Amino acid sequence: MYSVVISGTGLYQPPHVITNAELVEAFNVYADLQNAQNAEAIAAGAQVALTHSSVEFIEKASGIKQRYVIEKSGVLDPTRMYPRFTERPDDELSLMAEIGVDACKKALAAAGRQASDVDAILCASANMQRAYPAMAVEIQAALGAGGYGFDMNVACSSATFALEQAFNAVRSGASKCVLVVNPEITSAHLEWRDRDCHFIFGDVCTAIVIERADLAVSSDQWEILGTHLATQFSNNIRNNFGFLNRSEDSDPLARDKTFRQEGRKVFKEVVPIAAAHIEGHLANLEHKPTEVRRFWLHQANLGMNQLVIKKLVGDAAAAGSDIAPLILDTYANTASAGSIIAFHEHRADLKSGDLGVICSFGAGYSVGSVVVKKR
Ligand code: CO8
């Protein structure tokens, strides 16, 4: 078995910011328009009036202050409320591959690697743009990489689950250098017209280079000590969009064809699962949570991360600070990319020998942890 390192990360940051104030203003205009249009039904008690959203609620309930999106005008148009993308011809690079290639090039540059060094690409994301050909294979071709590529989806845990596949491929000797790429265009499958969740997500793409330690040339290397994955079925986060919709004659615009969740149940159920998972993984590696210098946690909710950290090291105030940095205030929930953005932005100050944990949790339920040590 070979030693394996993460030797570079890359981040594609979309060009547009939507602040909570802009988001709430657009939602409230939408709600007023809907209520005016349905005034009779509302007065007759046949329909419930939509209630205004609020910036204060969003910040208090989630910790999110803004989000990045690839396209802003469609999302903020109260008569539309989702992004405006132009369909591309088959011979043009698709949108998901475009942001994937951007993040991959940055990760390769950070690792001191060429695309020709790469022998596997795993495109891991909460939603794929299409069924086939695989996004990973399109990214492989656009980069000029060798080997193979495949897509995988484990919702918010896609990146950590892909890291385990990459780790195993490299340590077994099957691959020398693997790219994991997480293009998350959440804006296209979020229901921006639902007050309960319209503030949650943002677009982004992350990429990670995983390679053999004896071949790595990067000045910033993180040895992977172990990975640990778990799933437990839950309907509390669900999206029924899929290829059977047409044959089922179901409404493609129905509410269940975009993201929906029982947020409070998710919060309560996932916090103990995530904390126990990390503690168990560290124990298997003969480490205690208090020995960990940094936790790069999934970024769904500030309160959730505070509780996970409290269970692990007994200090709730630590989430958002040095031990468990927060990026969701600026990026919002970016599905599988959240913990990777935290790792990308908050590791430069760690010293050789420092331990860290990358951990995701989300739909499925799914939870994945990757324990790393700075070389
Ligand atoms: N403005 C004002 N008031 C509001 C708003 C709003 N926007 N939204 C809700 N309220 C009201 C509610 O109506 C409710 O009022 P009342 O008490 O009168 O009934 C009150 O505020 C409280 O509502 P909630 O109980 O829903 O609020 P919470 O405190 O639970 O906060 C959160 C809601 C922020 C959603 C919180 O529950 C949370 O973050 N939970 C964890 C969610 C989570 O981690 N989910 C993981 C999903 S990510 C994932 O797995 C990937 C999926 C794939 C990606 C999909 C991309 C689109």
Residues whose N, C-alpha, C, O or C-beta is under 5 A from the ligand:
A	BS01	CO8	H52 S53 S54 F57 A61 S62 A126 A155 C156 T186 H189 L190 R195 D196 F201 I237 F259 G263 R264 V266 F267 A300 N301 A335 F361 G362 A363
